[in-house]
Amino acid sequence: MAVNSFSIVDLPWLPRLSETFRAQVRAVEPDSASDWGVLLRQLATQHIGLTQAISLSQSLVRLSAKQPSKALTSFRLGLVSNATTDFLRPMLIATALRFGIALEIIAADFGQIMQEAVDPDSQLNRAKPDAVLLAIDHRGWPLRSGGSTWPPFDAATANADLSLICQSFRKHSGAICFVQTLAAPPELLFGSLDAATPGTLRSAIAAFNARLIEDTPRGGDVIVDIDWLAQSVGLDAWYDDRQWYLARTPFAQKALPLYADFICRIIAALRGKARKCLILDLDNTLWGGIIGDDGIDNIALSPGDPRGEAFRTIQSTAADLRRRGVVLAVCSKNDAATALEVFRTHPEMILKESDIAVFMANWDDKATNIERIASQLELGLDAMVLLDDNPAERAQVRQALPQVAVPELDEDPSSYARTLLAAGYFESTAFTREDLARAEQYQGNADRARVLAGSRNLDDFLHSLQMRMDCSPFNAVGRKRIAQLINKTNQFNVTTRRYTEQEVAEFESSAQHYTLQISVKDRFGDNGMISVVICTKRNVEWDIDTWLMSCRVLNRKVEEAVCNRIARDAKAAGAKRLLGTFAPTDRNSIVRELYSKLGFKLLDEQPTASRWVLDLESFTPFTVFFGE
């Protein structure tokens, strides 16, 4: 096998920088034929450095002033730090383009952390960002106890300060915080005894991190695990003491692209842009060799064989991803029966046929097959990741389907699993019961698609699903999933208003609000929580503040059933009208006609929103196919 040269700081999953990058950036201009946001995003998927990042960030500002991009989702990020952020800002903005995010950064002055948080009229609090990044390393927290006696270091004050900062930003700006774990410096005071000795800097940092991990998710804030990131790079390589003293840069310059990627994948996950499906090639990706030529007895998969064990690691990694909710599919240029035989009969296969939601093995081009997989799973192309050892196939898919993530792979299969995981395609900011069940849910979608193809009409199909819908008010059990849906659902979402987990908790006990969490089951499985509703009660009117739904249950009359439930409960409470708002975004056009379809009448229409009303006195419930 080739020498493994994997280094996470090099972002090896990204294609190398094109020699014509500068010319390509300069050539991007608004026109009617293509969205400039798509073009900038494609350029940002390369391994860019600071020079390229500055060029891309400047282009984003220039092009945004000329014409909005429908291909990019906006996000406002506050930034506070004990270090210099001059280089970080353009790198974050450019890297965010890679994830389809138009990032706006509001940066506080150097070191103005507590001041920005506690002052209601500070620059950041007035800006009302979506989140605030606390880019603070161990040198920015009060970990040193002071005095000449032991112990010199303690985490209690630092953890208290962190709690106050996060609470203050939430109170004054409504923003959640991205809170970084701390990387320990490479120097040891006691040598091997350092970690076990209370009062050392290393033990204080460990205590700080443990408390942070325990406390942070409770307020809806997000952990950024810089401790892990620095250890992955190597602490000696992560820190550059000379640059800290000269320019207050918190880590080595070569780690800047990796740090920016790490932050931006979290932003993308918050906006519902994390990938959901891993599409696997077969020959020389899941096993060594070509099954059609070598035969089932001669492919490399055996324990004890270095090459076979590398491919087994790829399979076990895919299996672990499926367990945490990532959907698996196969896309291979192969004879289907021959390929399936490996899954069914080879004793060393870790992945089984039942693990694969869609199995696409034929001789068509891979881009066409990936489109078919997306259609069967009812997922967008931007939810897909293709793992393929063949550089020609990777290039074909990147060119035909730029929305699909295609990691670069070298010739050594021992690096494939690490490359896939290091790329962070499946980043999570929360983990719920529904996440665990997602693979089965989308596999059920594929099964439903096959049943629909054999049904005479839609009503027959819906009857055959034997659907059941469960509706209940918000509660503590569903809170994390409710907040997750509110913050990541972009398409079926009438207002795209975002609320933190803490705000969701406040809705639970509010007498002025009506809330619903809706789950759906059918004979193919449990779809889990798929819809969220928040209504504001105003005497005889109920105003729909938030209504969102997972697209995986589209065209099953779920929205009609939810409308029936809202109307029934509103009327029982004495309301006479339902009000609804549609606020258009670049991604929610599928609900543009929702209120019209449900019998609401248009009240007024503005460029930023339209208002609708439903007369509950004359409302006739829709015919649906649900049991409760």
N, C-alpha and C positions, 0 to 999 in steps of 0.2 A: 504493500500500500504506500501511497505518497506520504511524505512527512507532513504531519498535522501542524499547520501554522496558524490555528485559530487564535484570534486576539479580539476580545469584545470591543476594545477601544477603537478598532478599525472599522466597526460596523460592517462586518463581512457579508451580511445579508443584502446589502445595497449594491447595485451596479456601480462600477467605477465611473469617475467623472468624464463626461464627453469632452473631447478636444475642442468642440465647437460651442461649449456651454455659453460663453460670453456673447457670442453672436446670436445664439438662440434666445437668450434673455432679452437682448436689445430688439429682437424681431417681434416680440409679443406686443400686439396692439389690439384694442377692442375692434371687433368687426361682427357682422351679422351672421357669419358662417360658423364661428366657433367661440366658445366662452374662454376668455383669457385666463380665468381661474383654473380651467382644466389644463391649460398649457403650463402655467406656473407650477401646478401640482406635479405634473410629469417631470419637470426639470428638478423639482425638489426631491424626487425619489432617488436621485443619485447621491453618492457620498460627497457631500459638499463640505467645504471648509469655511473659515470666517470670511474670506474674500468673496466667495460665492454667496454666502448668506447675506452680506451687506447688499450685494447686487439684487438679490431676490426681494429683500425687504424694501428696498427703495422702489423696485418695480411695483410691488403690491400697493404702496402708497400712491404712486403715480397713476396706476391703472384704476384704482378704486375711485380716485377723484374724477375720472372720465366716465366710468360706467360701472355699476355694481355687477358683481359676479354671482350668478345663481348656483355655481358649482361649489362655492365655499360657504361654510357656516361660521358666523361671527362668534368671537369669545373675547371678553375683556378680562385681562389678568392684571391684578395689582402685584407689585413686586417690592418687597422690603428685604434688606440684606445688611450684614455687617461687612460686606466685601464690595469690590467694584463690580458694577453690572453693565458697564459700557459695551463690553464684548458680548455679554450674554443676551442682551436684548435683540440685536439683529439675528443672532443664531436661533433664538426661540421663535421669532416671527417667521423666518425662512423654513425652519423645521416643521412648524405647524402646518405649512402648506402641504407637506408630505401627507398629512392626515386629513386634508380637505378643510382646514381651519384658517379663517382670516383672523389672525390674532392681533389684538390691540393691547399694548402694554402701558400701564400707568405706573411709573417707577418713583418710589419715594427717594428723597435725598439720602446720601450715604449715612448709614447707621441710625436713621430716624425710624426705629422699629416700634418701640413702645409709644412714642409720641403720635405716630400715625394711627395706631390702633385705638388709643383711649380718647383722642380728641374727636368729637363728633363732626367738627368742621375741617378736619384734615383733608389733604388733597385726595387720598385714597377713599376715605369715607364719602366724600362728596361725589366722587366718580362712580360709585355704586358698581364695582366690578363684579363679575360672576364668581371669581375666586381670587384669593390673595396667596401668592407663593412666598412662604417664609424661607428664603434662601439663606439660612443661617447655619454656620458650622460651629464646632465646639468652641471656637475663639470668640463667638458672639453671645454666648450664654454665661451667666454668672455661676460657673462651676467651681471656681477657686474660693475656698472658705475665708481666706485671709488669716493673718496672724502667723506666729512662728511655731505653733504647736501642731501636732498631728490630730486630725487628718487635714491635709491641705485642700482636698477636693470633696464636694458634696453636690448631689443633684437636686435637692429639695427646692432651693430657691429658683433654679432654672425651670423646673417643672411648674412651679407656681406662676412664674412669669409667662410661660407658654400658655397656660390655661387662661390667664387674664387677657393676653393678646388675642387669642381665638374668640373668646367670649365678646370682647370689645368690637372686633371687626364684624361679627355676626349681628351684634346689637345696633351698630351705627351705620353699617353699609348693607347688611343682609348677605354678605359674601361668606362662603365657606373658606377654609384655609387649607392649603397644601402644606403639610407639616413634615419636615425632613427628619429622619433619624440621623444620628451623628456617627460619623466615621472616626474611629480612634486614630490618633497619630501613631506612626510606626515605632516611636521610641518607648522603651520600657524602663520604669524606675527600679523595679525589683526583678527584672528578667522574667523567668517562667512563673514566679510567684505573683506577678503583677495583677492578674485577673482575680486571684483569690484574696487579695489584700484590700480590705475596705479603706477608702481614703485616697487611693490612687486615681489618676485621671481616667485610666482605662475602666476601673470599676464604677466610677461616677457616670461615665458615658453609658455604660451598660445599664445602670439603674435608670438613667434618664430615658433611654430607649425603651426599656421594659414598661415604664409608666406611660410613655407616649403611646405605645402600641395598645395598652390596656384602655386608655382614656379617649383617644382621638376619635374613633368611629362613633362614639355616643353622641357627639354634637353634629354629626354629619360631615365632619372634616375628613380629609383624605391623607393617608400616610404616603410619603415618598421615601422609599427605603434606600437612602444614600449610603447607609452602612453596608448593605449588600453590594451596591454598585461599586463602591470604592474597593471592597475586598475582591470583587471580580476583576477589576483592573489590576489590583495589587497596591497596597498602601504606599510602598516606595514610589510607584509610578503615579499614584493619584495626587500626592502632595508635591508641590514645588516651592520649597521654603524661600528660595531667592525671589521668585515672583510675588510671594506673599509680602515680603518686606519691601520690595520695590513698588508694587502696584496694587497690593491688597487683592490679588486674584486668589480665590479660595481653593482652587485645585489646578492641576497642570493644564496648560493650554490645549494639549492634544486630547484631553478628555472632554473638551467643550461640546463637540458634536454629539457625543454619547449622552452627556448630561441633558442636552436640549431634547434629544430623542426621547429620553426617559420621562421628562416632564410632559412633552407633547402627546405621548401615547396615553397619559392619564387624562389630559384634556379631551382627547378624542373619545376615550371611554365614557367620560361624563356626558358627551354629546351623542352617545349611542353609535359611535363609529368603530367600536372594537369589532374585530372579525368574528364570525360565528361558525364558519365551515372550513375544514381542512380537506382539500382534495389531493388524493395520493396517486402518483404514478406507481407502476408496479415493478417492471424489470429494472434492476439496478437502483431501485429506490426503496422498495419494501423487501426485496431479496436480491442476492447477487446472481447475475446471469440473466439470460433471456429464456423464458419458459417455453416459448414456441420452438426454440432451437435446442436448448440444453435438456429439456425434459424435467419432470417433477423431481426425479431422484438426484439431479445434478446441480440444482440451484443452491447457493450458499445461504444457509440458515442455521447451521448446527452450532450448539454450544461447544466451546473448545476450539472452534475455528475463528481466528481473529476477525476475518471478514464477515463470517456468518453472525458473530456476536454483535458487530456494528449494526447490521441490518435488524437484528432482534431488538436492539436498543431503540431504533427508529420506530418499530412496531409497538414496543411497550410505551414509548412516549406518546404515540398516537392514541393508544388505549387509555392512558392516564388523562389525556385531554378530553377524550370522550366521556370519561367518568365525571369530569368537572363540567360537562355540558356542551363541549364543542362537537358539532356534527361532522361525521366522517363520510367521505364519498370517494369513489375510485374513478379515475379518468385515465384510460390506458389504450394505446394502440396495440390491440391484441385480439385474439379469438376469445369470445366471452366464455365459452364452455371450458377452454383450456385454462384460462385465468381463474375461473371459479373453482376448478378442481383443486388448486393449491389451497384455497381457503377451506375447502371441505375435507381434504384428505391428508394434507401434509402434517405430520405429527409435531413439527417444530414451529408451526405458525402460531403467533400470539394473537393476532387479529383473526376474528372469525367472520363468516359471511353476515351473521346477525349484527355485527358492529357497524356495517356499512349501510348508510341510509339510501344511497343511490349508487348502483354499480354500472358504470358506463365503459364497456370495453368493446371497441369496434375499430374501424380503420378511417373514421372521419377525423378532420383536424381537431385539435384539442380545444381551440377557442369555441367552436360550434358545440362540442360536447359539454363544455363548462356552462354555456348558456342554457343547455337542456337541463343540466343538474340544478342550476339556479331556479329554473322554472318549476321543476318538480318539487323542490323544497320550499318554493314561494319565498325565496330570499333574493336580495339584490346582489348584483355582481360585486359591489363593494364590501360584501360580507365574506368573500371567498379568499382563500389562500391556496396556492398550488405548490406542492412540493414535488419537484421533478429534477432528476439528475441530468437531463439532456439540455445542453445550452441552446440548441436550435429550437426546441419546443418552448423553453422559457421565453426566448426572444419573440416567437410567434404569438404567444399569449399576451406578452406585454404590449406588443404593437397593436393587436386586434382588440384587446380588452384591458385598457390601462387602469380600469377600476380594480382589477384583480391583483392582489399582492403575490408577487413571485420572488421568493428569496433566491439570491445567488447561492450556488453550492460549488465547492471545489471537487476535485476528483476523489477525495477520500471520504468514504461513507461514515467514518468514525466521527466526523464533525457535523453530520446532517442534523442530528437531534439537537445538539447544542445551538447550532445556528438558528433553527426554527424557534426554539424557546427564547433565545437571546433577543430575537427581533421584536418580541412583545406584541405580536399581532392580536393576542387574545387577552389583553390587559383588562383587569377588573378593578373596580373601585368598591364593590360590595359583592357578597356571595350569599345566595339565598337557595331555598329549597327548589324554586323554579329553575334556577341556573343548573342545578344537578340534573333536572329532568329534561333539559332543553334538547339533548340529542334524541331522546325518545320522541319528544314532541315533533321535531322536524322530520324524523323518520315516519311518524304518523302522517305528516303532511304528504309525503311521497305516496304512502298507502292510500290516502284519501284521493289523491290525484288519479291513481289507477282506477279506483272505484268510480269516480266521476266520469272517467272516459267510457266506462261501460254502462252508465245509467242513461235512461231515456230522456230525462229532463232534470232540471235543478231541484225541483220539489221532491222527486223520487230519491235523489241523492241525499238531500237533507234529512228526509225521513229515515233513510237507511243508516245514518250516522248515530241515531239514538242519543242525541245530545242532551246534556243536563247543564243548567247554568245555576251557579250559586252566587247570590248577592248579599253582601253584609256591609255595615258601616266600617270605617277605618278602625283598626285596633293595633295593639302593640305587636301582635304576632305578625301581621302583614306589613308593618311600618317600613321596614328596610326595603322590601320589594316594591311598595308603593312609591317610595322616594326614588328608587332606581328607575321605575317606569316613567315617572314624571320628568326625570332629568335626561333620559336617553331616547324617548319616543319622539320622533320628528315628523313622521308621515301622517298617520292618523292621529292628529292632535290639533284641535280647533284653535287654540290660543298659544300653544308652546310656552306657557308660563312655567317657570321652574321654581320648585320649593325644596328646601333642605329637609332632612329627616326630622329636625327639631320643629320646623313649621308644620310638617305632616302631623306630628304629635299634638300640636296646638289645635289643628282642625278636628282631631278626635273628640276633644272635649268642648268644642265651641257650639253654643246654642244657636249661633247665627249662621251655621253652615250645615249642609246636608252632604254626606259623603257615601260613596259606594266603592267597594273593591269587588271585582267580578271575576269569577273563575269559570272555566268551561271544561267539561269532560265529554267524551264520546266513546264509541266502541273500539276506537283505535288507541285510546290512551287519555291521559290527563294533560290538558294544555296549560294548567296552572292559572295563575292570575294573569288576565289578558287585557283588563280594562280598568280605568280609574275615572271617577266622576267627583267633582266638587261643585256644589251649588251654594250661592249666597242667598239667604232668605230675606226678602224685603216685603213684609206685609202680604199682599195678595200676589206678589210676583216672586218667582224664583229665578235667579240669574245664574246660568251655567258658566262658572269661572273656568273650569278645566274639564275637558272630556277627551280622553285619549284611549287608543286601543292598539294592541299588537296586530300587525298586518297578517300574521299567520292565520287569523280567523276571518279574514275578509270573505265576502260573498257567502256568508253562512247565516245572514240575518241577525247577527249579534247586535248590531247597532239599533235595529228595530226593537229587539227584545229589551235592550237597555232603555231606549226611549219609552217603551211601555212602562217599565218599572219606575223611572223618574216621574212620569206623568201621573201614575197611580199614587205614588207617595206624596207628590206635591198637592194633588187634588184632595187627598185624605187629610192633609194638614191645613186645608183652607185656601190654598193658592188658586188663582184663576188663570194665570198666564205663566208660561216659561219663556225666558229671554235667553238668547244665545248669541255669541260673538264668534265670527270667523276672522282671524288675523292672519293674512297670507304670509307665507315664508317661501324660501326657495325649494322647500321639500314637502309641504303639506297640501299640495294641489289636489290630492285624492279626496280631501274633505271639503273642497270648495262648494260642492252642491249638496253636502250632507243635510243641512237644515231644510233646504228646499225639498229634498227627497222625503224628508220626514214630515212634511206638511206645515213647516214654519212659513210665515210670511215675512218678506223683507220690510224692515222698518226704515233703514237708511244705509247708504253705502259710501264709504270713504276709501281713499287709496290704502290706508293702513288697516282698515277693518270694516266689516259689514255687520249690522245688527239685525236679529231675527226674533220673531215672536210666535208662540204657539198658543192658541186659545184652548184651554183645558176643558171648557164647557162643551165644546163641539168635537173634541178629539176622539177618534175611534181607534182603539188599539189595533196594532198590526197583527196579522196572522204569522206566527213564528212556529218553530219546530223544536221547542225546548221544554224539558221537564225541569222542575225545581225541587 
